[in-house]
Amino acid sequence: MYIFESWRDPSGIDTPLPDPHQVCSSYNPANLVHESVGSRDWRVRDGRHVLHYFDTEQDAINGTLVLSTYNRICAVESLAPPDDYPAHIACA
């Protein structure tokens, strides 16, 4: 399961994360690529910065499309199901 969403407060301006500096990182949406990681996964990355792993190429393509509209990603582990990757929130 992949959770990607733009999380904004009611004003539509701020992202209400507990400490965005600790859980978020910036990336360049123009540099995104998706690639196979052996037989295990697909991933989307900006240069050496891996943003997220996916199960299929189509999921990675879809993830790239979503991520290309933002420039920050935040890992919010409390939203992830047990034994799963952290949930990610793409932010502008």
N, CA, C and O atoms as a GROMACS GRO file, in nm:
protein
  368
    1MET      N    1   0.084  -0.117   0.000
    1MET     CA    2   0.000   0.000   0.000
    1MET      C    3   0.090   0.124   0.000
    1MET      O    4   0.189   0.130   0.072
    2TYR      N    5   0.054   0.221  -0.081
    2TYR     CA    6   0.129   0.344  -0.091
    2TYR      C    7   0.038   0.459  -0.053
    2TYR      O    8  -0.073   0.472  -0.103
    3ILE      N    9   0.087   0.542   0.035
    3ILE     CA   10   0.011   0.659   0.077
    3ILE      C   11   0.091   0.781   0.034
    3ILE      O   12   0.198   0.809   0.087
    4PHE      N   13   0.037   0.853  -0.063
    4PHE     CA   14   0.097   0.978  -0.106
    4PHE      C   15  -0.012   1.081  -0.108
    4PHE      O   16  -0.114   1.062  -0.174
    5GLU      N   17   0.007   1.187  -0.038
    5GLU     CA   18  -0.092   1.293  -0.043
    5GLU      C   19  -0.027   1.424  -0.001
    5GLU      O   20   0.072   1.426   0.072
    6SER      N   21  -0.084   1.529  -0.048
    6SER     CA   22  -0.039   1.661  -0.007
    6SER      C   23  -0.114   1.695   0.121
    6SER      O   24  -0.237   1.703   0.121
    7TRP      N   25  -0.041   1.716   0.229
    7TRP     CA   26  -0.103   1.738   0.359
    7TRP      C   27  -0.090   1.885   0.393
    7TRP      O   28   0.021   1.933   0.418
    8ARG      N   29  -0.200   1.956   0.395
    8ARG     CA   30  -0.201   2.100   0.422
    8ARG      C   31  -0.298   2.131   0.535
    8ARG      O   32  -0.394   2.058   0.559
    9ASP      N   33  -0.272   2.239   0.604
    9ASP     CA   34  -0.368   2.285   0.703
    9ASP      C   35  -0.485   2.353   0.630
    9ASP      O   36  -0.479   2.368   0.508
   10PRO      N   37  -0.590   2.395   0.701
   10PRO     CA   38  -0.706   2.455   0.634
   10PRO      C   39  -0.674   2.577   0.549
   10PRO      O   40  -0.748   2.607   0.455
   11SER      N   41  -0.565   2.648   0.578
   11SER     CA   42  -0.530   2.764   0.496
   11SER      C   43  -0.477   2.723   0.360
   11SER      O   44  -0.478   2.803   0.266
   12GLY      N   45  -0.432   2.597   0.347
   12GLY     CA   46  -0.374   2.550   0.222
   12GLY      C   47  -0.229   2.590   0.204
   12GLY      O   48  -0.170   2.563   0.099
   13ILE      N   49  -0.172   2.654   0.304
   13ILE     CA   50  -0.035   2.706   0.291
   13ILE      C   51   0.065   2.620   0.369
   13ILE      O   52   0.167   2.579   0.314
   14ASP      N   53   0.038   2.594   0.495
   14ASP     CA   54   0.134   2.524   0.581
   14ASP      C   55   0.110   2.375   0.584
   14ASP      O   56  -0.003   2.327   0.570
   15THR      N   57   0.219   2.302   0.602
   15THR     CA   58   0.213   2.158   0.621
   15THR      C   59   0.229   2.130   0.770
   15THR      O   60   0.338   2.150   0.823
   16PRO      N   61   0.123   2.086   0.838
   16PRO     CA   62   0.128   2.071   0.984
   16PRO      C   63   0.194   1.941   1.031
   16PRO      O   64   0.126   1.852   1.083
   17LEU      N   65   0.324   1.930   1.012
   17LEU     CA   66   0.397   1.814   1.061
   17LEU      C   67   0.463   1.850   1.193
   17LEU      O   68   0.494   1.967   1.216
   18PRO      N   69   0.485   1.752   1.281
   18PRO     CA   70   0.542   1.780   1.412
   18PRO      C   71   0.675   1.855   1.404
   18PRO      O   72   0.692   1.956   1.472
   19ASP      N   73   0.767   1.809   1.323
   19ASP     CA   74   0.895   1.877   1.303
   19ASP      C   75   0.941   1.847   1.161
   19ASP      O   76   1.017   1.753   1.140
   20PRO      N   77   0.896   1.926   1.064
   20PRO     CA   78   0.927   1.898   0.924
   20PRO      C   79   1.076   1.888   0.894
   20PRO      O   80   1.115   1.818   0.800
   21HIS      N   81   1.162   1.955   0.972
   21HIS     CA   82   1.305   1.948   0.947
   21HIS      C   83   1.360   1.808   0.975
   21HIS      O   84   1.461   1.768   0.916
   22GLN      N   85   1.296   1.734   1.064
   22GLN     CA   86   1.344   1.600   1.098
   22GLN      C   87   1.284   1.491   1.011
   22GLN      O   88   1.347   1.388   0.991
   23VAL      N   89   1.164   1.511   0.959
   23VAL     CA   90   1.096   1.404   0.885
   23VAL      C   91   1.085   1.432   0.736
   23VAL      O   92   1.039   1.346   0.662
   24CYS      N   93   1.126   1.550   0.690
   24CYS     CA   94   1.110   1.588   0.550
   24CYS      C   95   1.245   1.612   0.483
   24CYS      O   96   1.342   1.651   0.548
   25SER      N   97   1.247   1.588   0.353
   25SER     CA   98   1.365   1.622   0.274
   25SER      C   99   1.320   1.677   0.140
   25SER      O  100   1.216   1.639   0.087
   26SER      N  101   1.400   1.766   0.086
   26SER     CA  102   1.370   1.828  -0.042
   26SER      C  103   1.428   1.743  -0.155
   26SER      O  104   1.521   1.665  -0.135
   27TYR      N  105   1.371   1.758  -0.273
   27TYR     CA  106   1.423   1.693  -0.393
   27TYR      C  107   1.387   1.778  -0.514
   27TYR      O  108   1.302   1.866  -0.506
   28ASN      N  109   1.454   1.752  -0.624
   28ASN     CA  110   1.430   1.824  -0.748
   28ASN      C  111   1.337   1.740  -0.835
   28ASN      O  112   1.379   1.636  -0.886
   29PRO      N  113   1.212   1.780  -0.853
   29PRO     CA  114   1.118   1.700  -0.930
   29PRO      C  115   1.160   1.682  -1.076
   29PRO      O  116   1.115   1.588  -1.142
   30ALA      N  117   1.244   1.770  -1.128
   30ALA     CA  118   1.290   1.757  -1.267
   30ALA      C  119   1.393   1.645  -1.283
   30ALA      O  120   1.420   1.602  -1.395
   31ASN      N  121   1.452   1.597  -1.172
   31ASN     CA  122   1.554   1.493  -1.177
   31ASN      C  123   1.503   1.354  -1.144
   31ASN      O  124   1.584   1.262  -1.132
   32LEU      N  125   1.374   1.335  -1.129
   32LEU     CA  126   1.321   1.206  -1.085
   32LEU      C  127   1.337   1.099  -1.191
   32LEU      O  128   1.312   1.122  -1.310
   33VAL      N  129   1.380   0.980  -1.147
   33VAL     CA  130   1.387   0.863  -1.234
   33VAL      C  131   1.331   0.744  -1.157
   33VAL      O  132   1.340   0.738  -1.035
   34HIS      N  133   1.273   0.650  -1.231
   34HIS     CA  134   1.233   0.524  -1.168
   34HIS      C  135   1.319   0.415  -1.229
   34HIS      O  136   1.355   0.420  -1.347
   35GLU      N  137   1.353   0.317  -1.146
   35GLU     CA  138   1.443   0.211  -1.192
   35GLU      C  139   1.419   0.083  -1.114
   35GLU      O  140   1.369   0.084  -1.001
   36SER      N  141   1.455  -0.026  -1.177
   36SER     CA  142   1.444  -0.157  -1.114
   36SER      C  143   1.557  -0.175  -1.013
   36SER      O  144   1.670  -0.131  -1.035
   37VAL      N  145   1.524  -0.240  -0.904
   37VAL     CA  146   1.623  -0.274  -0.802
   37VAL      C  147   1.626  -0.426  -0.795
   37VAL      O  148   1.573  -0.486  -0.702
   38GLY      N  149   1.689  -0.487  -0.893
   38GLY     CA  150   1.694  -0.632  -0.898
   38GLY      C  151   1.556  -0.690  -0.916
   38GLY      O  152   1.471  -0.631  -0.982
   39SER      N  153   1.533  -0.804  -0.857
   39SER     CA  154   1.402  -0.869  -0.869
   39SER      C  155   1.307  -0.828  -0.757
   39SER      O  156   1.192  -0.870  -0.756
   40ARG      N  157   1.356  -0.747  -0.664
   40ARG     CA  158   1.279  -0.716  -0.544
   40ARG      C  159   1.179  -0.601  -0.563
   40ARG      O  160   1.060  -0.617  -0.537
   41ASP      N  161   1.227  -0.489  -0.609
   41ASP     CA  162   1.147  -0.368  -0.607
   41ASP      C  163   1.181  -0.278  -0.723
   41ASP      O  164   1.271  -0.304  -0.802
   42TRP      N  165   1.106  -0.172  -0.730
   42TRP     CA  166   1.134  -0.056  -0.812
   42TRP      C  167   1.149   0.061  -0.717
   42TRP      O  168   1.093   0.061  -0.608
   43ARG      N  169   1.223   0.160  -0.759
   43ARG     CA  170   1.239   0.277  -0.674
   43ARG      C  171   1.234   0.404  -0.759
   43ARG      O  172   1.259   0.403  -0.879
   44VAL      N  173   1.200   0.513  -0.690
   44VAL     CA  174   1.204   0.646  -0.750
   44VAL      C  175   1.310   0.724  -0.674
   44VAL      O  176   1.314   0.722  -0.551
   45ARG      N  177   1.395   0.792  -0.750
   45ARG     CA  178   1.504   0.866  -0.686
   45ARG      C  179   1.528   0.997  -0.756
   45ARG      O  180   1.490   1.016  -0.872
   46ASP      N  181   1.592   1.087  -0.685
   46ASP     CA  182   1.644   1.213  -0.737
   46ASP      C  183   1.794   1.205  -0.715
   46ASP      O  184   1.841   1.225  -0.603
   47GLY      N  185   1.870   1.178  -0.819
   47GLY     CA  186   2.013   1.156  -0.802
   47GLY      C  187   2.036   1.036  -0.714
   47GLY      O  188   1.988   0.926  -0.744
   48ARG      N  189   2.110   1.054  -0.607
   48ARG     CA  190   2.136   0.943  -0.512
   48ARG      C  191   2.031   0.936  -0.402
   48ARG      O  192   2.035   0.844  -0.320
   49HIS      N  193   1.940   1.029  -0.399
   49HIS     CA  194   1.837   1.037  -0.296
   49HIS      C  195   1.718   0.948  -0.334
   49HIS      O  196   1.637   0.986  -0.420
   50VAL      N  197   1.706   0.832  -0.272
   50VAL     CA  198   1.593   0.743  -0.297
   50VAL      C  199   1.472   0.797  -0.221
   50VAL      O  200   1.477   0.817  -0.100
   51LEU      N  201   1.364   0.820  -0.295
   51LEU     CA  202   1.244   0.877  -0.233
   51LEU      C  203   1.148   0.770  -0.187
   51LEU      O  204   1.086   0.783  -0.080
   52HIS      N  205   1.133   0.663  -0.265
   52HIS     CA  206   1.038   0.559  -0.225
   52HIS      C  207   1.059   0.433  -0.308
   52HIS      O  208   1.102   0.439  -0.423
   53TYR      N  209   1.028   0.317  -0.248
   53TYR     CA  210   1.031   0.188  -0.316
   53TYR      C  211   0.889   0.147  -0.353
   53TYR      O  212   0.794   0.178  -0.281
   54PHE      N  213   0.876   0.077  -0.466
   54PHE     CA  214   0.746   0.030  -0.515
   54PHE      C  215   0.757  -0.116  -0.555
   54PHE      O  216   0.866  -0.167  -0.580
   55ASP      N  217   0.643  -0.184  -0.560
   55ASP     CA  218   0.640  -0.326  -0.595
   55ASP      C  219   0.648  -0.352  -0.745
   55ASP      O  220   0.704  -0.452  -0.787
   56THR      N  221   0.593  -0.264  -0.825
   56THR     CA  222   0.588  -0.285  -0.969
   56THR      C  223   0.638  -0.161  -1.044
   56THR      O  224   0.645  -0.052  -0.988
   57GLU      N  225   0.672  -0.181  -1.171
   57GLU     CA  226   0.714  -0.067  -1.252
   57GLU      C  227   0.600   0.034  -1.268
   57GLU      O  228   0.623   0.155  -1.262
   58GLN      N  229   0.478  -0.016  -1.288
   58GLN     CA  230   0.366   0.078  -1.304
   58GLN      C  231   0.344   0.161  -1.178
   58GLN      O  232   0.315   0.280  -1.186
   59ASP      N  233   0.359   0.099  -1.061
   59ASP     CA  234   0.349   0.176  -0.936
   59ASP      C  235   0.459   0.283  -0.930
   59ASP      O  236   0.434   0.395  -0.886
   60ALA      N  237   0.580   0.249  -0.973
   60ALA     CA  238   0.690   0.345  -0.972
   60ALA      C  239   0.664   0.459  -1.070
   60ALA      O  240   0.694   0.575  -1.040
   61ILE      N  241   0.608   0.427  -1.187
   61ILE     CA  242   0.573   0.531  -1.284
   61ILE      C  243   0.468   0.624  -1.224
   61ILE      O  244   0.479   0.746  -1.233
   62ASN      N  245   0.366   0.566  -1.164
   62ASN     CA  246   0.260   0.647  -1.101
   62ASN      C  247   0.317   0.730  -0.987
   62ASN      O  248   0.280   0.847  -0.972
   63GLY      N  249   0.405   0.672  -0.907
   63GLY     CA  250   0.468   0.746  -0.799
   63GLY      C  251   0.552   0.862  -0.851
   63GLY      O  252   0.553   0.970  -0.792
   64THR      N  253   0.622   0.840  -0.961
   64THR     CA  254   0.701   0.946  -1.023
   64THR      C  255   0.612   1.061  -1.067
   64THR      O  256   0.646   1.178  -1.049
   65LEU      N  257   0.498   1.028  -1.124
   65LEU     CA  258   0.404   1.132  -1.168
   65LEU      C  259   0.355   1.215  -1.049
   65LEU      O  260   0.348   1.338  -1.058
   66VAL      N  261   0.322   1.149  -0.940
   66VAL     CA  262   0.276   1.221  -0.821
   66VAL      C  263   0.389   1.306  -0.764
   66VAL      O  264   0.371   1.425  -0.736
   67LEU      N  265   0.507   1.245  -0.747
   67LEU     CA  266   0.619   1.316  -0.688
   67LEU      C  267   0.667   1.432  -0.773
   67LEU      O  268   0.722   1.529  -0.720
   68SER      N  269   0.646   1.425  -0.903
   68SER     CA  270   0.694   1.533  -0.992
   68SER      C  271   0.616   1.662  -0.973
   68SER      O  272   0.657   1.767  -1.024
   69THR      N  273   0.505   1.657  -0.901
   69THR     CA  274   0.427   1.780  -0.878
   69THR      C  275   0.462   1.846  -0.745
   69THR      O  276   0.403   1.948  -0.709
   70TYR      N  277   0.559   1.790  -0.671
   70TYR     CA  278   0.600   1.843  -0.542
   70TYR      C  279   0.751   1.858  -0.537
   70TYR      O  280   0.819   1.826  -0.635
   71ASN      N  281   0.804   1.905  -0.426
   71ASN     CA  282   0.950   1.916  -0.412
   71ASN      C  283   1.002   1.878  -0.273
   71ASN      O  284   1.120   1.898  -0.243
   72ARG      N  285   0.915   1.823  -0.190
   72ARG     CA  286   0.958   1.771  -0.060
   72ARG      C  287   0.881   1.642  -0.032
   72ARG      O  288   0.768   1.625  -0.077
   73ILE      N  289   0.945   1.553   0.043
   73ILE     CA  290   0.878   1.431   0.085
   73ILE      C  291   0.904   1.412   0.234
   73ILE      O  292   1.014   1.437   0.283
   74CYS      N  293   0.801   1.367   0.305
   74CYS     CA  294   0.811   1.348   0.449
   74CYS      C  295   0.774   1.204   0.484
   74CYS      O  296   0.673   1.153   0.436
   75ALA      N  297   0.855   1.140   0.564
   75ALA     CA  298   0.827   1.005   0.610
   75ALA      C  299   0.754   1.014   0.743
   75ALA      O  300   0.807   1.069   0.840
   76VAL      N  301   0.634   0.962   0.747
   76VAL     CA  302   0.552   0.970   0.867
   76VAL      C  303   0.525   0.826   0.911
   76VAL      O  304   0.425   0.766   0.872
   77GLU      N  305   0.615   0.773   0.991
   77GLU     CA  306   0.609   0.632   1.027
   77GLU      C  307   0.484   0.594   1.102
   77GLU      O  308   0.439   0.480   1.093
   78SER      N  309   0.425   0.686   1.176
   78SER     CA  310   0.307   0.652   1.255
   78SER      C  311   0.186   0.621   1.167
   78SER      O  312   0.089   0.563   1.215
   79LEU      N  313   0.189   0.660   1.039
   79LEU     CA  314   0.077   0.631   0.949
   79LEU      C  315   0.091   0.497   0.878
   79LEU      O  316  -0.004   0.451   0.815
   80ALA      N  317   0.207   0.435   0.888
   80ALA     CA  318   0.232   0.311   0.814
   80ALA      C  319   0.177   0.190   0.888
   80ALA      O  320   0.180   0.184   1.010
   81PRO      N  321   0.126   0.092   0.811
   81PRO     CA  322   0.086  -0.033   0.874
   81PRO      C  323   0.209  -0.102   0.934
   81PRO      O  324   0.320  -0.076   0.888
   82PRO      N  325   0.192  -0.188   1.034
   82PRO     CA  326   0.307  -0.259   1.091
   82PRO      C  327   0.381  -0.338   0.982
   82PRO      O  328   0.318  -0.390   0.890
   83ASP      N  329   0.512  -0.347   0.993
   83ASP     CA  330   0.597  -0.422   0.900
   83ASP      C  331   0.587  -0.370   0.758
   83ASP      O  332   0.599  -0.448   0.663
   84ASP      N  333   0.567  -0.243   0.740
   84ASP     CA  334   0.557  -0.185   0.607
   84ASP      C  335   0.651  -0.065   0.600
   84ASP      O  336   0.702  -0.020   0.702
   85TYR      N  337   0.673  -0.015   0.479
   85TYR     CA  338   0.750   0.108   0.464
   85TYR      C  339   0.676   0.221   0.532
   85TYR      O  340   0.554   0.214   0.547
   86PRO      N  341   0.746   0.326   0.574
   86PRO     CA  342   0.676   0.441   0.632
   86PRO      C  343   0.585   0.504   0.527
   86PRO      O  344   0.611   0.496   0.407
   87ALA      N  345   0.478   0.565   0.574
   87ALA     CA  346   0.393   0.642   0.484
   87ALA      C  347   0.471   0.766   0.442
   87ALA      O  348   0.553   0.817   0.519
   88HIS      N  349   0.446   0.814   0.322
   88HIS     CA  350   0.514   0.933   0.274
   88HIS      C  351   0.411   1.037   0.233
   88HIS      O  352   0.306   1.006   0.177
   89ILE      N  353   0.444   1.159   0.263
   89ILE     CA  354   0.357   1.270   0.226
   89ILE      C  355   0.439   1.363   0.138
   89ILE      O  356   0.540   1.417   0.181
   90ALA      N  357   0.395   1.382   0.015
   90ALA     CA  358   0.463   1.473  -0.076
   90ALA      C  359   0.412   1.613  -0.052
   90ALA      O  360   0.291   1.635  -0.043
   91CYS      N  361   0.504   1.708  -0.041
   91CYS     CA  362   0.466   1.845  -0.008
   91CYS      C  363   0.528   1.942  -0.109
   91CYS      O  364   0.639   1.921  -0.158
   92ALA      N  365   0.454   2.046  -0.137
   92ALA     CA  366   0.506   2.150  -0.226
   92ALA      C  367   0.596   2.242  -0.149
   92ALA      O  368   0.651   2.337  -0.205
   0.00000   0.00000   0.00000
